[in-house]
């Protein structure tokens, strides 16, 4: 006979921790001493996005060694969007006519649209959207070094 149904997470929050058992918290990945460098495989545009956003994510404790691949995907999507927008601006045509005379949407629009969707999806995971920041509202930046650190000795 199956056991009781699982408890809803919000109900668990309301009840608190009546058993006073230690909560299972996933281990945090080790935070590097400095902001991770962009992977060599990134294009120039993706590298520019990394250099613009990564330092703040690192400062907030949201960019660790384990996050490099996911953040690389965000940066690559940002680069694809930028390239597609530049090509659309240069060409200026949202549609084109095929050899058979049919009007078709410029494929760059689909590329730009997919890159935007990828940026929103991966950016949200790093708190780069308002909803993503709400989800990560429990994240607090590590304390910064004070000029008084070390005065009292250990």
N, C-alpha and C positions, 0 to 999 in steps of 0.2 A: 504494500500500500504506500503510495507516495506521501512525502512529508507535507507540511504546511506550505502554502504558496509563499514565494519570496516577498519580503517586506518592501514597500515602496520607499525609495531613497528619501523623499521629503518627510515621510512619517518618521524615519530613522533620525533625521535632523531634529524634529520636534521633540522626540523622546530624549535626546541627548545620549549619554553613555551610562545607563543605569548600572551596568555590571562593572563599571570602572576598569574594563580591560583596555589594554593599550591598543590604540587604533592602528590598523595596518596602513602605513604610509609608504608609498613606493620610494625607493632610494633615489636621491637626486644624483644626476651624473656629475662627475668632477668638473668644476669650473676651471677653465684654463687661466693662466696668469694674465693673459692679455687677449684682446679680441682675436678670434680665429681669422686667419688669412683666407681670401677667396681661393677656391680651388683653381688650379691652372687651366682646367678645361673650359672655364667660363669665357664667353666672348667679351669684347671690350664694353659693350653696353651693359651686360650682366654684371661685370666687374664694377662698373660705375654705380650700379644700383646697390651692390654689396657694400661698397665703400661709403655710400650715403646713409644706409639704414643699419648695417651691422653694428657699428659702435654703440648706438643707442640700445639695441637689443641686448648687446653684451652687458652694458651698464645696468640694465634691468634684470640681468640674470636669465634672459630668455634665449641666449645663444651659447650652447655648449658644443663640445666635440660631437655629441650625438645628433645635433641639429643641423650640421653642415649640409648634408644631402638635401633635406627638406627645404632649407633656406636657399640652396642653390637652384632648386626648381622654381621658387618664387622669383629669384633674380633672372633666371632664363626666360620666364614668362614676361617679366617686365621688359627684357631686351627684345623679345619677339613683338610685343605690343609697340614698342618704340620704332622698330624697323618697319612694321606694317603701316603705322601712321605716317612715317616719313615717305614711304613709297606711295601711299594714297595721296598725300599732299603734293608730291611731285607730279604724279599722273593726273590727279584731280578728277578721275572718273570713278563713279560708284558702280556703273554698269558698263558692259561692253556688248558688242554685237558679234555673234558667232558667224562662221562662214555660211551657215544656212539662213542667216538673217534673224535669228532669235536673240532677244535681249537676255543677258545673264548678269547676275550680281558679281562684282569684282571679287575674286577669291581672297584678296587681302582683307576684305571685311570679315570673312569667316575666321581668318587667322587672328585678326585683332580681337574679335569677339571671344574666341577660345582662350587667347592669352589673358584677356580681362577676367574671364571666369577662373582661370588657374591662379591668377594673382589674388583674387578675392578669397579663394579657397585656402591657399597656402598662407596668404597674408593674415587671414583671420586667426589661423593657428598660432601666429606670433604676436597677435594683438594689434595688427596694423589696420583694423577696422573698428568702428565704434562697438559693434557687437562682440568682436574678438576681445576688446579691452574689458568689456563687462564680464566676459567669461573668465578673464585672467585677473579680475579685480583683487584677488587674494595675493597676487604677486607683488612683492615689495622689493625695491632695489637693495642690494647689499649695502651696509653702512660704508660711507666713504671715510677715508683716513682723515683723522683730525690732526691739527698741528700740535695737539697736546698728547697724542698717543706716545706711550713710552716714557712719560715724565715720572710716573710713580714706580717704574721698574717692576720686575716680576718677583 
